[in-house]
Amino acid sequence: MQDLLSRFKTLPGDQKLAFMKEAMIDMMEIFSSNPQKMMAEMMPASMNVMKSKGMDPEKMQSMMKNMMG
């Protein structure tokens, strides 16, 4: 896993975005097969990342809602 992450970090921004778009399809398949597990494992990790980067989770949620219309 660390090797894959290291290789991802070396990509330029546009290639990182392209990779994330492709990976998102597989991630959604995994998440949809067991939504409770996804919530239990991913939400705490997401919240920790947001807090460590100084992001307000409520503000992020509001931004996402605004983007989705």
Backbone torsions as a table, in degrees:
resi	resn	phi	psi	omega
1	MET	NA	-40.8	-179.8
2	GLN	-63.8	-36.8	178.0
3	ASP	-63.4	-45.2	178.7
4	LEU	-61.9	-43.7	179.0
5	LEU	-64.0	-41.8	178.2
6	SER	-62.0	-42.3	179.4
7	ARG	-66.5	-38.3	177.4
8	PHE	-61.2	-42.9	-177.5
9	LYS	-63.6	-23.6	-179.9
10	THR	-82.4	-11.8	-179.2
11	LEU	-71.3	148.2	171.6
12	PRO	-68.6	161.8	-175.2
13	GLY	-52.7	-43.7	-178.0
14	ASP	-66.6	-34.2	177.7
15	GLN	-74.4	-32.7	174.6
16	LYS	-61.8	-44.8	179.7
17	LEU	-63.1	-43.7	178.2
18	ALA	-61.2	-41.1	178.1
19	PHE	-63.2	-45.1	-178.4
20	MET	-62.9	-38.1	177.8
21	LYS	-62.2	-42.7	178.9
22	GLU	-67.7	-42.9	-178.4
23	ALA	-68.1	-28.2	-177.9
24	MET	-59.3	-35.2	179.4
25	ILE	-60.8	-49.1	179.1
26	ASP	-66.5	-37.8	179.6
27	MET	-62.3	-42.5	-179.5
28	MET	-64.9	-36.0	176.8
29	GLU	-63.2	-43.8	178.9
30	ILE	-64.4	-47.5	-178.0
31	PHE	-63.6	-39.9	-176.9
32	SER	-70.6	-22.6	179.7
33	SER	-74.9	-22.5	179.4
34	ASN	-153.9	76.1	-175.8
35	PRO	-59.0	-35.4	-179.3
36	GLN	-64.4	-40.9	178.6
37	LYS	-65.2	-40.9	178.8
38	MET	-59.3	-47.4	-179.4
39	MET	-63.5	-42.2	-177.2
40	ALA	-66.8	-35.0	-176.0
41	GLU	-95.8	-39.8	-171.6
42	MET	-87.7	-36.3	-177.2
43	MET	-63.2	-46.0	177.4
44	PRO	-61.1	-38.6	179.1
45	ALA	-65.2	-43.2	179.2
46	SER	-62.9	-42.8	179.8
47	MET	-63.8	-40.5	178.4
48	ASN	-63.6	-41.0	178.8
49	VAL	-63.9	-46.8	179.9
50	MET	-59.4	-45.7	-179.8
51	LYS	-64.3	-39.6	-178.7
52	SER	-68.2	-22.6	178.7
53	LYS	-98.8	7.3	176.8
54	GLY	76.9	20.9	179.4
55	MET	-93.5	139.4	176.2
56	ASP	-86.2	117.0	-177.7
57	PRO	-56.3	-37.0	179.5
58	GLU	-68.6	-38.1	177.4
59	LYS	-66.5	-40.1	178.2
60	MET	-62.0	-43.5	179.1
61	GLN	-62.3	-42.4	178.4
62	SER	-62.6	-42.4	178.1
63	MET	-61.2	-42.8	-179.3
64	MET	-63.5	-42.1	178.4
65	LYS	-62.2	-42.8	179.5
66	ASN	-64.1	-38.2	179.9
67	MET	-68.1	-34.4	-177.6
68	MET	-80.6	-10.8	177.4
69	GLY	91.2	NA	NA
